[in-house]
Amino acid sequence: MQRPGVFKLGSDSVLLAAFTKLARVKTVCDLGSGGGVLPILLQAYKPGIAITGLEIDPAAVQLSRENVELNGMTENINIIHGDMREYKTHLEAGKFDLVVSNPPYFAAGSGYESDTLPTARGEAECSLEDVCRAAAYAVRWGGNFAIVHRPERLSELFCTLTACGLEPKRLRMTQYKNGAAPNLVLIEARRGGKPGLVIEPPLIMTDETGGESEEIRKIYRRGEQ
């Protein structure tokens, strides 16, 4: 379900869920879980893993809990109401194998923040550094942090991750069509990881006809019953 006043489902969360590697993951934390999209998608990818979502907006927390219940996932997904800047209050250090986040994309004062959804769109209450610090605290040594962001902030993102002890290990750009400039960047960083970055082929969202690419159809499970 979606609701006015709560950030709507977008392709960025769906693509981030598909980008994550869950083979050895038993515990996950979603920083800024919104309406519960990422926890629900990750639980669908790997049923039985324990997922904690941390969200500051009470309306989003309520909607997220309703969505979790509607999907029959209350046993494995716990949504916490709290500010990720106070991560030590809400989260246990080094508890999670994987931390994920679809954070606000736009820096405070950039002019791109939303008047109606300032917390979800802009960094007035949560900076990129805040997200990375919380992730570094919550993820175990050797665990991963997966994040989706804007390509124009890639240099800042790399520097912030590294400063927080999270070494970028895997990167994938997404493009609307072949030959277009990237519109999103997906990054996996490792707590205490050694230097060495793998750059994967870009994810192309549309084919030569303008319809969904085969990979996008697979990610969205088009045609499945």
ABEGO torsion letter per residue (X at the ends): XBBBGBBBBBAAAAAAAAABBAAABABBBBBGAEAGAAAAAAAAABBGBBBBBBBABAAAAAAAAAAAAAAGAAAABBBBBBBAAAAAAABBBGABABBBBBBBABBBGAGABBAABAAAABAAABBAAAAAAAAAAABBBGBBBBBBBBAAAAAAAAAAAAAAGBBBABBBBBBABBGBBBABBBBBBBBGBBBEBBBBBBBBABBAAGBBBAAAAAAAGBGBX
